[in-house]
Amino acid sequence: MAGEGGGLFAGFRVLGRFSGHVPHVLRYHGRHREFYLATAVGRSVHTYNVKKLGIVAVSNALPQDITCLAADRMLIFASYDNILHAFARNKEVVHTYEGHKARIHLLQPFGDHVISVDVDNVLIVWDIQSEEEYLQVDFDKATFAVSAVLHPSTYLNKILLGSEQGSLQLWNIRSNKLLYSFPGWHLAVTTLEQAPAVDVVAVGLVSGHIIVHNIKFDETLMKFQQDWGPITAISFRTDGHPVMAAGSPIGHIALWDLEEKKLMCQMQDAHSTAIAGMSFVPGEPLLITNGADNAIRVWIFDGPGGTGRVLRSRMGHSAPPTKIRYHGQNGEQILSAGQDGTLQSFSTVHEKFNKSLGRGSINKKKSKKKGLKLDTMALPPITVFASEVAHQSDWDSIVACHQGYITCTTWNYQKTSMGAHKLRPEEFSKHKPIDIYATAVDITSCGNFAVIGLSTGRVDVYNMQSGIHRGRYGKERAHEGAIRGVAVDGLNQLIITAGSEGLIKFWKFKTKDLVYTTELSSSPNGILLHRDSGILGIAFDDFSISVLDIETRKIVRTFSGHHGRINDMTFSPDGRWLITSSMDCTIKTWDLPSGCLIDCFLVDSAAVSLAMSPTGDFLASTHVDDLGIYLWSNRSLYSLVSLRPLPADYEPSMVTRPSTCPVQDVEVAGDEETCDEMVEYVSPEQLGEQLVTLSSLPESRWKNLLSLDVIKKKNKPREPPKVPKSAPFFIPTVPGLIPRYIAPEEESDTQSKVVNLGVLAQKSDFYIHLEEALSTNEYTAPLNLLKSLGPSNIEIELRGLAPEGGGSMEVMLSFLRMIGMMLNKKYNFELAQAYLALFLKLHLKILSSEPNLLEEISRLSTQLEETWIYLQTLFNQSLCVLTYMKSALL
């Protein structure tokens, strides 16, 4: 997938997706001695460890969204439509079970088998390993529509089925016999759960009743009732407290004391949607819940009154995010505002750094008292916001507009909550107008001021620290029409406003004077300023895009090519690209210097908001009716991407949105035939005959050739101190009449290791090549040989050219001609200088006594001088131009 269409962006991963409407599964890993939690998110299964709620694995994606989930000790079973798959190692599909005609809605692993029930009331028992049907049972929908399955513990080969008619049946799967029918309670069974006691099961009914029933004697032990609709999930505590928890469709949890047979406590609004799955961790006071509100929560029961508090949670938006922006300059946090009314921050590094800044509220204190469901104080969702990190530890750093609402709110990133101020014009402090609302907002780069545009055409500026109104632009209002965008430049000099009547106005930030007005071809839909380069992107209602330079205040580029409303724009950090997304489901990248479309791709659901990372590595997008924030990696950073303009008839390819984990790069088969424009440019040895070209050799190969003898002296190992010879015990004497001592022996000088081989010297390859070149005049071979050698080897070769080193005058002449050729062709320029300098240093005596060689050297000397004069004039010219460019005159 990463290579799809060879485009600029490759799908990387999705942020902020944790749970769906499918109940989670809890598993125990014997070897790790750890509990793991699996949830179905879209098409793949996520596995988290319960200890830290860290994601450990993401399965490969199935063709469609998962609708049912179950697990045994080894495998995770997931189904979509009428097909069941088994995942091994939380990752790859190892078994596929096909045989159902309708959608599967119940799963129950059962030893070496797995049981699945579809909505047409067909129950199939599969052999897990062979993938074959072991048994198929058809039930009559009118009398027994299966709605719940349970394998009662210690009941060998038996399963208990609950029905929509209210009756229960106990079946022996092995012999395919109905063992017993329970009359039931004439209300549909929604869930069955095994109690910690053998023979006892809890039955959840559609009426909100929970019946704790003994299936051995068919008698009811106790009955409870919840007032919040059908029972969605039941779980029992097994750490010594006789407590049963039950979930409801509106997100409340009730905890029942089984000894006292009464309600112990309620946990209201545990989730904002139905409780999909709940399970107590065996032997621990922990309850795990998940819901369709995209949240997983782990509750701990350690307080008085038996109620639980959230120990750990992972949550994203429960309704699609509508606006995303990167916060700060490191590209690690993405702020996201959703239709659920919350503002959240997602980390691109690790989920543990995610944080929620909460929901907007008119009065925080009052709404806390009322609770979520009755909260009339909640503000509508955020439409646009602006954030700045400059003073975020001193005061609020985010300002946001709400849908159809005149008041703008401030938010504090450090405290992860709503801020201190509500920003709105003075005259509306008592009453709230119905048809006037804030439409656009920007924060200055210093973080001190917020600029807010209203639907009436008015633009105000407020202080972020105090919340005080600091003036407005224009007498009454800045524009005749509604404000479609405001932007402040990087130095707080200019403020730019766009009105729906088709004007863009430039104002002095401090004095609030109007500086300039630009008339646009049609009504702007939104503007975006790239502060560093002073480039303003303008999106129009007629789906075209213009780019305006705020220095010259002229429109410098116009792009047309979208066929739907432009939802959002973002600049690359260097300001070269403008990336736009539209309701036509495309994401297009425009190259501003060349004015061309360089990339375009289709997504299956239109991108509502876009943001490019300040570090340029990712593009983030959110999509219609989708809870995730998708990251696309910028392929131009790590591979060769063609940035040629796309042809007019270019058909963009559909790109699948990335899943949760970074994708493995799959080699695309078509990649072998790379188009000619993608072939990497290889620089030739010499660009032009008249140009002086240097070699591409590292400096160490030629720079120190002249000072080799100094270097060798420096690097010579120091002589170790000599140990005095120990005197013999008996000093030897000279035999004779008068006893005399023997004089100590003088050590004889060892012969020098460097032998003057003279004629015996073996001719080197370089020497042979030079000899040949005398007749052929081809000097590339000896030169290439010399280029491949290290500095000391070069010295040895050059020493060997002189007659005393076993060389000859002819070869020395040949060497000088090679240098001449190098200077003629003007390439490997610095090598020619270095080699010649070393040659002269080694053989100056011989050269001065040989007329042939002297003649060649004088010829080289004039050649060198000419080249150097030519080079010097070029250097002088360049330096002159440079100093002129740098002078203050320009």
N, C-alpha and C positions, 0 to 999 in steps of 0.2 A: 504494500500500500504506500510505503514511503516514497516510492518512485512514481506514483501515479501521475500520468500526464507530464512527467518531468518538470512539474511546476515549481514555483518559488517556495511554496509552503507544503510541509508534510505533516499529517496528523501526528500529534505527540501523545497527549493524554487528556482526560477530562477531570476537572476539579469539582468538588462539592456534591458528588453523588454518593449516597450512603445506603439508602434503603428504599424499597418500594412497597407495594400493597401485599407482597407475598410474605407469609410468616417466616421468620428466621429459623435456623436449625442450630442446636448446640451439640458439639461433639467433644469427646475426651480423647486425647492422644496419649496412649499408655507409655510410650517411650519418652516423650517430652514431659510427661506428667503435667499436662496443661490443657485447659479448656479452650476450644476454638468456636467461633461463631461464624456461620455462613449466611449471607443475605443475597437475594437476587436483585441486581441492579440492571435494569434494561435487559440486555442479552447475555450478560455474564454474571458469574457468581464471585462475590468478594468473600475472602476469608480473613477474619480479624482474630487476634488473640484477646481473650477476655481480660488478661492481666493489665494491658495498657491500651486496648482498643486500637492497636497498630495494625495496619493492613499487612497481611503476610503473603497473600496470593490473590491473583485475579485470574479467573479461568479464561480460556479462549472463548470468543463470542459465538453464540448459536445464531442460526439464521433469523430467528424472531425473538421477541421479548419472552422471558421466562414467566410462566403463569403458576407453576407449582414446584415446590422444593421439598426434598427429604434427604436423610443421610443415614448410613449405617457406619460401622466401625472403619470400613475401608473406602467407601465410595460416596460421592454426593450425587443424588438423582435430581435431574431438573427436566421439566417438560414444557413444551410449547405446543399449542394446538393439539394434535393427536399423536405426537411423537415424544418418546421418552429417551433421555440420554443419561449415561452415567459418566461422571468425571472421576479420574484417578489423580492423586497427588494435587488436588484442588485446581488442576490445570487443564489436562487434555481429555477429550472425550474418548473413552475406551469401549463403551458399549452403546448400541442404539437398538431400541425396542420398537418395532413398527407392527401394528396390528389393530389399533383402535380406529374406529370410523369417525369418532367425534372427539371434542376437546377433553383432555384429561383434567379432572379437577381434584382428585384425591390420590395421595401416594402413601404407601406404608411399606418400608423395608421389613423383611421377615426372614431372618436367618440367611439361607442361601438363595432366598427368593425375594422378589419385590412385587407388591400388589398395586395395581393402578385401576382407578375407576373413572369412566368418562361420563359426560353429561347425558348420554343415551342410556345410562344405567347398565353398562357392560363392565363386569369386573374381570380382570385378567391377572393370573398369577404367572410371573415370568421366572424362569431359571436365570439367575444373574449371569453366570459364566457362559452358558451356551446360547443365551439370548432367545431361547425358544419358549413358546407358551407351555406352561405346565398344566394350566386349567383355565377354562373360561366359564363364567357364570352370568347369565342374563337375568336381570330382575325386571319385574313388571313395574313400569313407572307409576301406574295408577294405585298399586297397593303398597309398593315398597321402593321409593326413590332414595337411593343411598346418598346420605349427606355427611357421614362421618365414619372413619375407620379407626379401630384401635386393636392392638394385640395385647390382651391382658397378660400381665407378667405371671410367669410359672404355668400358664395355660399352653401346653404343648400343641403345636399345629393348629391353634384356634385363633379366630379373629372375631371381634365384635363389630357389628355394623349398626349405625344409626340411620334413621330415615326421616324424610320430610313429613311422613304421616305420623311420626311420633313413636312407632314401635321399634324395638331393637331385635337383632338376630345374632345368635352365636353359631358360627360355622366351624366345622373341621375341614381345613383346606386339603389335608392329605387324602381323606376318604371322600371329600366333596359331599359332606352331609350337613344338613341343618340340624344342630343339636337342640336348640331351644329358641323359642320366640318370647320376647318380653312384651307385654301389652303396651307399656310406655305410658305417656301422659297426654296423648292426643295433641301434642304440640311438636312442631318440627325440631329435630335435634340439630344443633349447630356445631357442637364440639364434644368430643369424648376425651377424658384424660385419666390416666392411671393414678390412683392415690398411692401414698407410700405403703399402705396396708394391702396385703394380698386379698384378692377377690373384690376389692372396693374400687369403683370407678366414679368419677364425677361426670355428670351429663349436663351440658349447657343447652338451654332451650331458647327458641326464638322469642319467647315472652319475657326473657330476662330472669327466668328461674334457673337455679342450679340445684340439681338433685344428686346427693351423694348416696350411691346405691350399692348394695351387696349383690353381685351377680351370681354368687353360689346359691344363695337362698331366695333370690329375687325379692329382696325387701329393701325399702328405702330407709336409710339411717338418719338423714337430715335433709332439710329443704331450706334454700335461701332465695331471696328475690332482690334483683336490682331494678332500679326504675329507669335505666338509661337505654332500654331497647335490648336487642338480642345479645347473647353472650358470644364474644368473638374469640376469647382465648381463656384457658384456665391453667394454673400451675400451683404445685404444692411445695411448701418449704420442707427441706429434709435435714435441717441442721438442729433438730430438737424442738423447734417451735411448731405446734400444730396449727399452721396458718395456710389458708388457701387464698390465692389472688385470682380475680376475674376481670377481664377487660371488656370494654364496651365500644359501640360504634362512634361515640362522640369524644373518645380520648380519655375518659375517666377510668380509674382502677379502684376496685373495692377489695379490701382485705378482710377475710372472715376468720374468726377464731373458732376452730373446730371443737374445742373442748367445751367452751361456753355456749357454742352454737349461736353466736351473734356477730354482728358487724363490728369489727375492731376499729377500722378507720378507712377514710377514703383519700385517694390521691387524685385530686381533680386536675384536669388539663395536663395529664402526663404527656399526652401528644395532642397536636391540634387536629388530627384526623383519627379515624378508627384505630384501635390497638390491633395491629396485624398479628403479632406473635409475642408471647411472653414465656419466659422460662426461668425458674429459680436455678441457680448453679448448685448442683448436688453438694450437700454438706456445708454450704456457705450461706451467709445472710445476704446474698446478692440476687437481684432480680434484673433480668435483661428484657427490654421491650423494644419493639421496632414498629414503625407505622408508615403509611403512605406519605407522611409529611417530611420524608427524607431525613429521618432522625433515628439514631440508635442510642438508647440510654441504658446505663447500668446504675441501678438504684441500690443503696446500701441501707440495711435496717439496723441502725446502731443507736437510735435516739429513743427518748421516752415516748410512750403512747403507741409504739409499734409502727409509726409511719416511716416511709423511706425518704431519703434525700438523694439527689443525683450525685453519684460518685464520679462517673466519667460519661462523656457523651460525644457523639460525632453528629453534627447536623449541618445541613445545607439549607438552601431556600426551599420552602414548602410550596411556593408558587414561582413561576418562571422569573428569572432576573431580567430586568429591563435596561439597566445601565451599568456598564463596568468601566472602571478607570484604574490604571496603575497608581499606587500610592508610594511616593518617595522615588529615589533615583536608582535603587539597587535592583529593581525589577522583581522583587520577591513577594510583594503584597499586591493583591488585586481587590479593590473595594467594589462591592456589588450591591445594587439596590434592586429589590424584587417586588413583585406584585403582592407578596404577602405582607408588605409594609415594613419589612426589616432592612437594615443596612448591615452587611456582613463583610468581613475581610478574609480572603482566602490566601493561604500561603502557597507559593509554587514550589517550596522546598520540602515541607513536611506538614501533614495534617494537624499535628499537635500545635502548630502556630496559628491555626484558624481561629478567628474570634467573631462573635456576633455583637454588634453595637446596639442590638435590640430594635424595638418598634418605636416609631414616632408617636408621641402622645401630647395632647394639649396640656394636660396636667398630670405629671408622673405620679404624684402622691395619691390623687383620687383614683387613678386607674389601678394602682397597686391594691387598693382596698377592694375594688370591685371584682378583680379577677378578669381573666382574658375574655371569657365568653360574653360577659355583660358590659364590656368596656365600650362606653359610648365616647370615650375620650380619644380613641385611637385616631391617628392622622391617616389620611389617604396615602397610597404608595408614593414613593419618591419618583419624580420624572427625570430631573437632572440634578447633578451635584458637582461641586468642585472641591478639591482638597489640596493642601500645601503642607509640606513638612517643616517649613522654616521655624515656626514658633510652636510646634505642636506640644511641647512639654510645658509651655507657659499658659496657653489658653486654647480654646477650641480651634481645630484645624480644618474642619469640613463644614461646608454650608450647602443646604439642599432645598430644592423647590418640591412641593407636593402637588399632586394632581388636582386641578381645580381649586387651589387653596392660595389665599393671598399671603399667608405668613410663611417665611422661610425659616427653617430650623438650623441650628448649629449643632455639631456633633464633636465629641472629644475622642480622638483615636487612642490616646494613652489610657484614659479611664474606661474605654469601650462602652460609652453610654451617650445619651443625648446631652447636648451642651447646655450652657447657662442661658443663652439668649434666644428670643424669638424676634426675628427681624421683619418689621412691617411698618409702613408709613404711619405717622402719628395719628392722622385723622381717622384711621380705621381701628384704633386701639379699643374703642368701646363696642362698636358694632362691626360685624363681619359682612362685607358685601358679597353678593351671590355670584355676580358675573365678572368680578375682577380677580385675577390670579397671577401668581408669579410664573414667568415662562422661561427665564434664562438667568444664569448666575455665573460669576467668576470670582476667583480669589487672587489678589495680587501676589507676586512671587515672594514678597517679604512676609506674607501671612498676616498683614495688619488690616487689610480692608477687604470687604465683600461688596461686589457690584451686582445689583439685582434689577432685572428688567421685568416689567409687568405687561399684562395683556392690553393695558390702555395706552401703551407707548411711553410710559414713564420709566426713567432709569434713576435709581437711588444708589448712594454709596454709604456703607455703614462701617463702623470700627468693629473689628472682630473681638477685641479684648473687652470692650465696655458694652458693645451692642448699641452704641449711640449713633443716631442718624447724622451723617456728615455732609449732607447736601444732595442736590439732584442735578441732572443735566438738562439743559433747555429751560425755558421759562416755566411752563406748566409741565410739558412733556418733551421727550427727546424726539419722538416720531409720531406721525399721524396714525399709523397702524400699530398692531401688536408687535412687541419686541420678539424677534426670532433668534437673537443671539447677542451676547456681550463678550468682549475680550479686552484684557488689559495687557499692554506690552511688558517686556521683561524688566524695564527700568522705571515703571510707573510714570511714564511721560504722556502716553496716549491711551485713550480708551476708545474702542471701536464698537459701534452698536449697529445692528441690522434690524430694519423694520419691515413689516409685511407689505408696506406700500411700495417696496422696491428700492429703498435708499440705504446706503451704508454711510454712516457719519463718523468722522474722526473728531474727538474732543480732547482738549488739554485736561490731563487728569486732575491737576491741582486747581487751576483757575476755573475749570468747567466751561471754557470758551469753546465754541464750535470752530474747528480749524478747516474742515474740508468735507464736502459731500460728494459721493459717487452715485450716479444713477445706474441701476442694474437693469438687465434686459427683462427680467421677470421677478416674481416674488421669491425672496430667499426662504429656504426651509430651515437652515441652520448654518452657523459659521464655526470655524475652528482655527485658532492661531497657533503657529509654531513659533514660540517666543524667541528661540535662539536665532532663527534666520529671518524673522519678520515676514513670514509668508502666511497669508490668510486663505484658508480653503472655504469656499462658499457652495453649499448645495442648494439647488433651486427646486421649486415646485414642479417644473417641467422636466425633472429627472436629469438635468445637466449639472455640470460642476465647473466652477471658475476658480482660478487661483489669482489672488491679488497681492502685489508687493506693497507693503505698507510704507516703504521708504518713498517710492515714486507715486504711490496711490493709484497705480494703473493695473488693469487686469492683464496679466502676463500669459495665462494659459486658459484655455476653455476645453473641457472634455465633454463629449456626449457619448452615450453607449449603454446607459442603464434603461430598463423598460419598466421600472417600478419606482415607488417612493424611495428616496435615499434615506436609510435609517440612521447611519452613523458614518463618521470619517475618523481616520487616525493618520498621523504622520509617522514616518520612520524617524528614529532619533536624530539622524543627520539632516532631516528635512528634504531628502532626495525623492522619497516616494510618498504618495498620498494613497491610502488604501480606503476603499469605500465599500459599503454593503448596502444592498437594496432589497426591496420586496420581490424582485425578480429572481431571488435565491442565488445571486452571484456575489462573489467577493472579488473586486478588481483592484489591481495595483497599477497606479499611473506613475510613470517616471517623469518628474518635473523638468529636469534639464533638457531632456529630448522631447518632452511633450507627448510621449507615446504610452499606449497601454502595453505593459510588459508581462502581466500575469492576470489570469482570470480563471476562477474555478466555481463550479456549481455545488451547492449543498442541498440536501433533501428538504431542509426547512430553513426559511430565510433568516439571515443573521440580524438580530435586533440591535446589537451593540458590538463595537469593535474597540480594541485597545492594543497598541503596539508597545512592547516592553521598552523602557528607557535604555536598556542595554542592547536592544535590537535582536535578541535571540528568539523571542516568541511573539506570536500574534494571538491575542485572546479573543474569543467570540462567544456570544450567547445567542440562542436561537428561539424562534417562535415555539411556544408550548413545550419548552424543555428546561429542566431544572439545572443542567450542568453548565459549567464554564469550560469551553474547549480551548486547548492550547495547540497551536500549530507552530512547528519549529521552522525557523528561517533557514532554508537549505543553502542559501548563498554564503552562509558563514562556514559551512564545512564541506561543501562539494561544489562541483562545477555546474553552474546554472546559467542557461542562456538568458541574457537580459535584452535580447533583441525585441523590437516591437512586434506585436502579434498582428497577423494579417487581418484585413477587414472582415473576411468571411470565417474567422476563427470560431470553431465550435468548442465551447468549454466542456471539459469532462466532469462527470459527477464524481465527487470525492466523498467516500464514507467518512463520517465523523469519527474521531479517535475514541478508543475505549479507555478504560481507567489506567492501564499500565502503559509505559512507553512501548511502542510497537517494535517488533523485531524487523529489521530491514529485510524484506523478501526481495531476492534478486528478480527483477522483472525480465521476462524472456526477451522482450523487445529491446533491452538495453544494449545488446551487442552492436546493433546497427545504429550507432550514435550518428546523429545528423552532422553534416560537415561543419555547421556553425558551432558545434559543441566541442570540436577538436581543440585541444590545448595548444596555445601558440608557443612554438619553440624558437628562441632567439637564435639567429644565425651567428656564425663565428665573427663575421664582420658585416656591419650594416651597409657600408659604402666604401669604395676604393679610396676616396680622398679623406676619409675620416681616420683619425688616430684611435686605434682600439687597444684596450688593455686586455691582458689575459684574465681568465677567471680563476687563476690559481690563488690559493691563500698566501698572505704576505710572508708567512714563515718560510715559504719555498724559495723566495728570492731576496728578501729585504736584508738578511744578515750575511749574504755571501761574502761581502768584503771584510767583515769582522769575524770570520770563522776562527782565525788563529787565536784571537782574544778570547772568544767563547770557549775554545778547547782548553786554553790555559786555565780559565776560571773553573771549568768543570773537571780538571785533572784531579784525581784523588790525592789527598795529602799522603806523604810517605809515613808509615807507622814508625814510632821510635825504635831504633835498633837495640836489641838486647845484647849486652856485652857477652863475649864468649866466656864460658866458665873455665877457670884455670884448671889444668889437670891436677890430680891429687899429688902425684910424684912428678916434679918438673923434669922433663926428659933432658938428659945431658948428651953431649957429643962424646962418642967413645974416643978415648986417647989418654995420654998420661996426665995432662992437666984437665981437671973436670971443668967443662964449660957448658952453659945452658944453651939449648937450641933457640935461635931467634924465632919469634912467631911468624907463621906463614902469611904472606900477603895474598889477599884474594885476587885471583886472576880476573881481569875484566871480561865479562861475558860478551859474546859478539852481538852487535846491534841487530834488533829484530828486522829493521827495514833493510832489506838487501837491495843493492843497486843491481837490478836484474838486467838493465840495458837491453841487449838484443834478445834475451830469453823471454822478455815480457810477452804475455799472451795478449793478443789484440782484442779489445772490447768491441761490443756491437756498435757502439757509438763511433768508434775509430773506423770500423769497416765501412759504416754508412758514409762517413765523411770522405773516405778514400773514393768510394763509388761516385759520390756527388761531384768530384773533380771532373769526371768525364760527362756525367748526365746533367749536371747543374740542377738536380732536384734535391731541395734541402728540407722538405717537410718531414721525411723519416727521421733524420738525426735530431731535428728540433723536437719532435714528439717524444723521442726517447729521453731527451734532456729534461723535458717538462715533467716526465713521470718520476724523475729521481729526486731524492732529498738533497739538502744543501751540502752535506759532507761528501756524498757520492758525486755530486756535480764537481766538487773541487778535485776529487781523485781523477775524474775523467779529464778535466782540463790540464792537470799536472802531466798526465800521460801523453799529452800531445807534443811536448817538447822532446828533442832528441835524447836528452839524458834520461827521460822517463820512458824511453822506448818508442818515441814518436818520430816525426820527420817534419821538415820545413813545409812539404807539400800539404800535409794534413793541417798544419797551422794556417796556411793560406786558405785552405778550404773552410776552416772555421770562421775566418774573417769574412769570407764571402757569404757565409750563412747569416752573419750579423747584418751584412749589407742588404741581403735579401729581405730580412725582417724590417729594416728601416724603410726600404723601398715600399713594401706592401703596407707599412704603417700598422701592423697588428702585433700583438704580444709586446707592446711598446716598452713596458717597464722591464720585461724579461731581457730584451735586447740590451738595455742599459746595464742591468745587473751582471749579465754574462760577460759583456765586454769589459766592464770594470775589473772583474775578477781575473780575466785573461791577461789584461795589461799588468795587473799587480804581480801575477805569477811569472810572466815571461818577458818583462821589460828589457832585461839584458840582451836576450837573444834577438828580440825584435829590433833593437837599435843597431845590431851588427849585420842584419840581413837586408840588403837593398830591396829585394822582392817584396818582403813583408812591409817594409817602411812605405813603399809606394801604395800598397793596399790600405795601410792605416791612414795615410794622408787623405786618400779618397773618402774613407769612412768619416774622417773628421769634418770635411766640408759638408758631407751629407747630414751629419748630426746637427751642424750649425743651422743649415737651411730649415730642417724640421723644427728645430727649437725656436727660430725666429717666427716661423709660421704659427706655432703654438702660442708663443708669447703675445702676438697681436690678438689672437682669439681670446686669450685670458683677459687682456686689457680691455677689449671691447665689452666682454661680459661683465667685468667688474664695474665698468663705467655705467652700463645700463642699470646694474643693481643699485649703485649709489644714487642714481637719478630716481629710481623707483622709490627708494627709501627716504628721499629728501622730503622736506615739509611742503615743497611747492605744490605737490599733487593734492 
